[in-house]
Amino acid sequence: MSKIKVVIVDDHPMVLEGMRSMLLQISFVEITGTAPNAYEAIEKIKTEIPDIVITDINMPEISGIELTGKIKTEFPGVKVIAMSTFKERSYISQMIQSG
């Protein structure tokens, strides 16, 4: 059985490591990269295209919303899962519109 390839993107090191640790416990998941920002995430994605990118919405410089739009344009087969502590519908709507 092939593994699901995942890239994790978050600007908080503890969240990044926590998510990584959780996913490492799942036998059918392979973490192909982690990134603290959207710039590094795009480089990781280009190196080995994942099946899924898990990204924080609120990041400095380029938000997870903008990153999602870029991923969907450049790598349309990659699925994106957003993480956030935001409860506002506008963020959810923006993520959905971004793909």
Solvent accessible surface area in square Angstrom, and as a share of the most:
residue,aa,sasa,rsa
1,M,203,0.90
2,S,99,0.64
3,K,103,0.43
4,I,62,0.31
5,K,66,0.28
6,V,4,0.02
7,V,1,0.00
8,I,0,0.00
9,V,0,0.00
10,D,4,0.02
11,D,42,0.22
12,H,99,0.44
13,P,106,0.67
14,M,171,0.76
15,V,65,0.37
16,L,25,0.12
17,E,88,0.39
18,G,36,0.35
19,M,32,0.14
20,R,88,0.32
21,S,47,0.30
22,M,115,0.51
23,L,20,0.10
24,L,97,0.48
25,Q,150,0.67
26,I,62,0.31
27,S,92,0.60
28,F,87,0.36
29,V,16,0.09
30,E,68,0.31
31,I,34,0.17
32,T,34,0.20
33,G,11,0.11
34,T,37,0.22
35,A,0,0.00
36,P,56,0.35
37,N,40,0.21
38,A,3,0.02
39,Y,123,0.47
40,E,77,0.35
41,A,0,0.00
42,I,11,0.06
43,E,101,0.45
44,K,77,0.33
45,I,0,0.00
46,K,108,0.46
47,T,119,0.69
48,E,68,0.31
49,I,99,0.50
50,P,4,0.03
51,D,67,0.35
52,I,37,0.19
53,V,0,0.00
54,I,15,0.08
55,T,0,0.00
56,D,14,0.07
57,I,11,0.05
58,N,90,0.46
59,M,13,0.06
60,P,79,0.50
61,E,139,0.62
62,I,38,0.19
63,S,27,0.18
64,G,0,0.00
65,I,23,0.12
66,E,102,0.46
67,L,0,0.00
68,T,1,0.00
69,G,25,0.24
70,K,89,0.38
71,I,0,0.00
72,K,52,0.22
73,T,112,0.65
74,E,75,0.34
75,F,25,0.11
76,P,97,0.61
77,G,64,0.61
78,V,2,0.01
79,K,126,0.53
80,V,29,0.17
81,I,88,0.44
82,A,42,0.32
83,M,36,0.16
84,S,51,0.33
85,T,131,0.76
86,F,68,0.28
87,K,178,0.75
88,E,93,0.42
89,R,198,0.72
90,S,61,0.39
91,Y,67,0.26
92,I,89,0.45
93,S,54,0.35
94,Q,75,0.33
95,M,19,0.08
96,I,127,0.65
97,Q,152,0.67
98,S,25,0.16
99,G,53,0.51
